[in-house]
Amino acid sequence: MKILMTVAYDGTCYCGWQSQKNGVSVQEKLETALFSVYGEEVRVVGASRTDAGVHALGQSACFTLKNDYSLPVEKLPFAIRAKLPPDIVVAGACAVPDDFHPRFDAKEKTYAYSILNAPHPNPLLRFTAWHIYAALDLDAMKAAASHMVGSHDFACFCAAGSSAKTTVRTIYAINMLKAPNGLITVLVRGNAFLYNMARIIVGTLVCAGLGEIAPRDIAAIIESKDRKRAGKTAPPFGLTLLEVKYAEETASPLAGLQINRP
């Protein structure tokens, strides 16, 4: 049986999603907890290999069981809760076909990036938002974002070390919201993302908001495919994987878990 989970986690204390020799990963913690539940070693495959410090509210992850168990799939989130650290939560689970793949079958992903644009940092947001004290021009950021929407070769928004066969991706929408306390949330929705693409998009938008890049130049930057012409890579801790969407026939285990931030 193959099981699809929706996983939420605070990535602050982890070396990233994927198991590594130099640190503790979210994948490792999940596999250990699943062994405690089923007594069977499994390999968990995620829809997104989030970096160290990156968070998730709607990460999708699959594993396959060789044996049959009396535990109903929908009860897994409750059975595994005590086996996981408090910064990792399985928010839902459902059975999927054996040929289902959480990354290759994904149709759409949504990331949120938090920027605190205020004179002083907020200690409660130090692990979840990028503090920028200089005033950002939100209208300039929105104008820059409008040139990123659509299908493009996003090589300029891809960090070195990517193994992607093509750098063409489609961005469906980029929206920005600003709260009275100066917290800006950038929502980026696309069919798929390159290595560090979401963070480079945000870094480029910040450069536009600071007047370092003209919004009208974004199209030329994308056309150039030159990473050096785009903005800096935003810090990882402001990024959250919000949701992964699949075809309508694939049931979603998303349980509506929400994170409330100041």
C-alpha positions as CSV (number, residue, x, y, z in Angstrom):
1,M,0.0,0.0,0.0
2,K,1.2,3.5,-0.9
3,I,0.3,6.3,1.5
4,L,0.4,10.0,0.8
5,M,0.9,12.3,3.8
6,T,0.6,16.1,4.2
7,V,3.4,17.2,6.5
8,A,3.9,20.5,8.3
9,Y,7.1,21.4,9.9
10,D,9.2,24.2,11.3
11,G,12.5,23.8,9.5
12,T,14.6,25.9,11.9
13,C,16.4,22.9,13.5
14,Y,16.8,20.7,10.4
15,C,19.4,20.4,7.7
16,G,16.5,20.3,5.2
17,W,14.0,17.8,4.0
18,Q,16.3,15.2,2.6
19,S,18.4,12.9,4.7
20,Q,22.1,13.9,4.9
21,K,25.2,12.8,6.8
22,N,25.9,16.2,8.2
23,G,22.7,16.9,10.1
24,V,19.2,15.8,11.1
25,S,16.6,16.0,8.4
26,V,12.8,16.0,8.4
27,Q,12.8,12.9,6.2
28,E,14.9,11.1,8.8
29,K,12.5,12.0,11.6
30,L,9.5,10.8,9.6
31,E,11.1,7.5,8.7
32,T,12.1,6.8,12.3
33,A,8.6,7.7,13.5
34,L,6.9,5.5,10.8
35,F,9.1,2.6,11.9
36,S,7.8,3.1,15.5
37,V,4.2,2.9,14.2
38,Y,4.5,0.0,11.8
39,G,7.7,-1.8,12.8
40,E,8.7,-1.7,9.1
41,E,11.5,0.3,7.5
42,V,10.2,2.7,4.8
43,R,11.6,5.4,2.6
44,V,9.7,8.6,2.6
45,V,9.7,10.6,-0.7
46,G,8.8,14.3,-0.6
47,A,7.3,16.6,-3.3
48,S,9.9,19.2,-2.5
49,R,13.4,19.0,-1.2
50,T,13.2,22.0,1.0
51,D,16.5,23.5,2.2
52,A,17.8,23.9,5.7
53,G,15.7,26.4,7.6
54,V,12.8,26.3,5.1
55,H,9.4,25.5,6.6
56,A,6.3,23.7,5.3
57,L,2.6,23.7,5.9
58,G,1.6,21.5,3.1
59,Q,4.6,19.3,2.1
60,S,3.4,16.1,0.4
61,A,5.3,12.9,1.1
62,C,4.7,9.2,0.2
63,F,5.9,5.9,1.5
64,T,5.0,2.3,0.7
65,L,4.2,-0.5,3.1
66,K,5.0,-4.1,2.3
67,N,2.6,-5.6,4.8
68,D,-1.0,-5.1,5.8
69,Y,-1.9,-3.4,9.0
70,S,-5.1,-2.9,11.0
71,L,-4.4,0.8,11.5
72,P,-6.8,2.8,9.1
73,V,-4.8,5.1,6.9
74,E,-6.8,8.2,8.1
75,K,-5.7,7.4,11.7
76,L,-2.0,7.6,10.9
77,P,-1.7,11.3,11.8
78,F,-3.0,10.5,15.3
79,A,-0.9,7.3,15.7
80,I,2.3,9.0,14.7
81,R,1.9,12.3,16.6
82,A,3.6,11.1,19.8
83,K,6.5,9.6,17.8
84,L,7.5,12.9,16.2
85,P,9.1,16.0,17.7
86,P,6.7,19.0,18.2
87,D,8.1,20.8,15.2
88,I,6.9,18.2,12.7
89,V,3.2,17.3,12.3
90,V,1.5,14.8,9.9
91,A,-1.7,16.8,9.1
92,G,-3.4,14.1,7.0
93,A,-3.0,10.8,5.2
94,C,-4.7,8.9,2.4
95,A,-4.0,5.8,0.1
96,V,-2.9,6.5,-3.4
97,P,-2.1,4.3,-6.4
98,D,1.2,2.3,-6.4
99,D,2.5,4.3,-9.4
100,F,1.8,7.7,-7.7
101,H,4.8,10.0,-7.2
102,P,4.6,13.1,-5.0
103,R,7.0,15.2,-7.0
104,F,6.4,14.0,-10.6
105,D,2.6,13.9,-10.3
106,A,2.4,17.4,-8.7
107,K,0.4,19.9,-10.9
108,E,1.0,23.0,-8.8
109,K,2.9,24.3,-5.8
110,T,2.4,27.4,-3.7
111,Y,5.1,29.0,-1.6
112,A,4.8,31.9,0.8
113,Y,7.7,34.2,1.8
114,S,7.5,36.5,4.8
115,I,9.4,39.8,4.9
116,L,9.3,42.1,7.9
117,N,9.7,45.6,6.5
118,A,10.1,47.6,9.7
119,P,12.7,49.8,11.4
120,H,13.4,47.2,14.0
121,P,13.3,43.4,14.0
122,N,10.6,41.4,15.7
123,P,12.1,38.7,17.9
124,L,9.0,36.5,17.5
125,L,9.6,36.4,13.7
126,R,13.4,35.9,13.7
127,F,13.1,32.3,12.4
128,T,10.2,32.9,10.0
129,A,10.6,36.3,8.3
130,W,13.4,38.2,6.6
131,H,13.9,41.6,8.3
132,I,14.5,44.5,5.9
133,Y,14.6,47.9,7.7
134,A,14.8,50.1,4.5
135,A,11.3,51.0,3.1
136,L,10.2,48.7,0.3
137,D,8.2,50.1,-2.6
138,L,5.4,47.5,-2.8
139,D,4.0,48.9,-6.1
140,A,7.5,48.5,-7.7
141,M,7.6,44.9,-6.4
142,K,4.2,44.2,-7.8
143,A,5.2,45.7,-11.2
144,A,8.3,43.6,-11.2
145,A,6.3,40.4,-10.3
146,S,4.0,41.0,-13.3
147,H,6.9,40.3,-15.7
148,M,7.6,37.0,-14.0
149,V,4.2,35.5,-14.4
150,G,3.8,33.1,-17.3
151,S,5.9,30.4,-19.0
152,H,9.6,31.4,-19.3
153,D,13.1,30.0,-19.2
154,F,13.9,30.8,-15.6
155,A,17.6,30.0,-15.8
156,C,18.4,33.4,-14.2
157,F,16.4,32.3,-11.1
158,C,18.1,29.0,-10.7
159,A,21.0,28.4,-8.3
160,A,24.1,26.5,-9.3
161,G,23.9,22.8,-8.7
162,S,20.5,22.2,-10.2
163,S,19.9,18.8,-11.9
164,A,16.8,19.9,-13.8
165,K,16.6,18.8,-17.4
166,T,15.0,22.1,-18.4
167,T,14.8,25.5,-16.8
168,V,11.4,26.3,-18.3
169,R,8.7,26.8,-15.7
170,T,5.3,28.4,-15.5
171,I,4.4,30.9,-12.8
172,Y,0.6,31.2,-12.5
173,A,0.5,34.1,-10.0
174,I,2.6,36.2,-7.6
175,N,0.6,38.1,-5.0
176,M,1.7,40.4,-2.2
177,L,0.0,41.4,1.0
178,K,1.2,43.8,3.6
179,A,0.0,43.9,7.2
180,P,-0.1,47.0,9.4
181,N,2.9,45.7,11.4
182,G,5.0,45.8,8.2
183,L,4.9,42.0,7.5
184,I,4.8,41.4,3.8
185,T,3.7,38.0,2.5
186,V,4.7,37.1,-1.0
187,L,2.7,34.2,-2.5
188,V,4.2,32.5,-5.5
189,R,2.2,29.8,-7.3
190,G,3.6,27.7,-10.2
191,N,3.6,24.3,-11.9
192,A,7.1,23.6,-10.5
193,F,10.2,25.3,-9.2
194,L,13.9,25.2,-9.9
195,Y,16.6,25.0,-7.2
196,N,16.2,28.1,-5.0
197,M,13.9,29.6,-7.6
198,A,11.3,30.9,-5.1
199,R,14.0,32.5,-2.9
200,I,15.7,34.1,-5.9
201,I,12.3,35.5,-7.1
202,V,11.8,37.1,-3.7
203,G,15.3,38.4,-3.6
204,T,14.8,40.0,-7.0
205,L,11.5,41.5,-6.0
206,V,13.2,43.0,-2.9
207,C,15.8,44.6,-5.2
208,A,13.0,46.1,-7.2
209,G,11.4,47.4,-4.0
210,L,14.7,49.0,-3.0
211,G,15.1,50.6,-6.4
212,E,18.2,48.5,-7.3
213,I,16.4,46.9,-10.2
214,A,13.8,48.6,-12.4
215,P,10.6,46.6,-12.8
216,R,10.7,47.1,-16.6
217,D,14.1,45.4,-16.7
218,I,12.8,42.0,-15.3
219,A,11.8,40.8,-18.8
220,A,15.3,41.4,-20.1
221,I,16.8,39.7,-17.1
222,I,14.7,36.6,-17.7
223,E,15.6,36.7,-21.4
224,S,19.3,36.9,-20.6
225,K,19.2,33.7,-18.6
226,D,22.0,35.2,-16.5
227,R,21.8,34.4,-12.8
228,K,24.2,37.3,-12.0
229,R,21.7,39.8,-13.4
230,A,18.9,38.7,-11.1
231,G,18.6,39.6,-7.4
232,K,20.2,38.0,-4.3
233,T,18.9,34.7,-2.9
234,A,16.5,35.5,-0.1
235,P,17.4,33.8,3.3
236,P,15.8,30.3,3.7
237,F,13.9,30.9,7.0
238,G,11.3,33.2,5.4
239,L,10.1,30.6,3.0
240,T,7.2,28.2,3.6
241,L,5.9,25.5,1.2
242,L,2.1,26.1,1.6
243,E,0.5,23.5,-0.7
244,V,1.1,20.9,-3.3
245,K,-1.8,20.2,-5.7
246,Y,-2.5,17.1,-7.7
247,A,-5.0,16.0,-10.3
248,E,-8.6,16.1,-9.1
249,E,-8.9,12.3,-8.9
250,T,-6.2,12.2,-6.3
251,A,-7.6,12.8,-2.9
252,S,-5.8,15.4,-0.9
253,P,-4.9,14.6,2.7
254,L,-4.7,18.3,3.6
255,A,-6.3,18.7,7.0
256,G,-6.5,22.5,7.1
257,L,-3.7,22.9,9.6
258,Q,-2.9,26.6,10.0
259,I,0.0,28.4,11.5
260,N,-0.8,31.7,13.2
261,R,2.0,34.2,13.3
262,P,2.3,37.6,14.9
